[in-house]
Amino acid sequence: MDERFTLGTWQDQYINNTPDRIHRIIDEDGVKLKKQLELDIERINKKLKEIHWFDSEVFRIYHQMSFSLNKMSDETGISRSTLYKSIKKVEKVFNDEK
């Protein structure tokens, strides 16, 4: 029997898609998604180590800490355009990788 949700008549759905089964499938998918997310984060961090430290740090702070360019500029004294160019440079590296 397929491990996905069973479609068919409402009787089939009622019998085959028990709450326990549905929760088990969701939990299994959650574990798979978590593992994939961990692999993606590991890949991103590895790639960030290959990029110039300034660009890497600007990108990391911008995305992980959800700073706006204006807030980063105000806090660091680095111009908004420099920060923007740095972030775009790193994004291009990741986009070219695909």
C-alpha positions as CSV (number, residue, x, y, z in Angstrom):
1,M,0.0,0.0,0.0
2,D,1.3,3.4,-0.9
3,E,2.5,5.5,2.0
4,R,0.9,8.7,0.7
5,F,-2.7,9.8,1.4
6,T,-5.2,7.4,-0.2
7,L,-7.7,8.9,-2.6
8,G,-10.9,7.3,-3.7
9,T,-14.4,7.1,-2.2
10,W,-15.0,8.8,1.1
11,Q,-15.1,5.3,2.7
12,D,-11.6,4.6,1.3
13,Q,-10.3,7.9,2.6
14,Y,-11.9,7.3,6.0
15,I,-10.5,3.8,6.4
16,N,-7.0,4.4,5.0
17,N,-6.3,8.0,6.0
18,T,-6.4,7.6,9.8
19,P,-5.1,10.4,11.9
20,D,-2.2,8.2,13.1
21,R,-1.2,7.4,9.5
22,I,-1.5,11.0,8.4
23,H,0.6,12.2,11.4
24,R,3.2,9.6,10.6
25,I,3.5,10.7,7.0
26,I,3.7,14.4,8.0
27,D,6.4,13.5,10.6
28,E,8.4,11.5,8.0
29,D,8.1,14.4,5.5
30,G,9.2,16.8,8.2
31,V,12.3,14.7,8.9
32,K,13.1,14.6,5.2
33,L,12.6,18.4,4.9
34,K,14.8,19.0,7.9
35,K,17.6,16.9,6.5
36,Q,17.4,18.6,3.2
37,L,17.4,22.0,4.9
38,E,20.5,21.1,6.9
39,L,22.2,20.0,3.7
40,D,21.3,23.2,2.0
41,I,22.6,25.3,4.9
42,E,25.8,23.3,4.9
43,R,26.2,23.9,1.2
44,I,25.5,27.6,1.6
45,N,28.0,28.0,4.5
46,K,30.7,26.1,2.5
47,K,30.2,28.4,-0.5
48,L,30.2,31.5,1.7
49,K,33.7,30.4,3.0
50,E,34.9,30.6,-0.6
51,I,33.7,34.1,-1.2
52,H,35.5,37.3,0.0
53,W,34.9,37.7,3.7
54,F,33.3,41.1,3.4
55,D,30.7,39.9,0.9
56,S,30.0,36.8,2.8
57,E,29.5,38.6,6.1
58,V,27.2,41.3,4.5
59,F,25.1,38.5,2.9
60,R,24.9,36.5,6.1
61,I,23.9,39.5,8.2
62,Y,21.4,40.7,5.7
63,H,19.7,37.4,5.3
64,Q,20.0,35.8,8.8
65,M,19.4,38.9,10.8
66,S,16.8,40.4,8.5
67,F,18.4,43.8,8.5
68,S,17.3,46.2,5.8
69,L,20.0,47.8,3.7
70,N,19.2,51.2,5.3
71,K,19.5,49.8,8.8
72,M,22.8,48.0,8.0
73,S,24.1,51.2,6.4
74,D,23.1,53.3,9.4
75,E,24.6,50.8,11.9
76,T,27.9,50.2,10.1
77,G,28.6,53.5,8.3
78,I,29.0,51.5,5.0
79,S,27.1,53.0,2.1
80,R,23.9,51.5,1.1
81,S,25.1,51.0,-2.5
82,T,28.2,49.1,-1.3
83,L,26.1,46.8,0.8
84,Y,23.6,46.3,-2.1
85,K,26.4,45.5,-4.6
86,S,28.0,43.0,-2.1
87,I,24.7,41.2,-1.6
88,K,24.0,41.0,-5.3
89,K,27.5,39.7,-6.0
90,V,26.9,36.8,-3.6
91,E,23.4,36.1,-4.9
92,K,24.9,35.9,-8.4
93,V,27.4,33.3,-7.3
94,F,24.5,31.2,-5.9
95,N,22.4,31.8,-9.0
96,D,25.2,30.9,-11.4
97,E,25.7,27.6,-9.5
98,K,22.2,26.3,-10.3
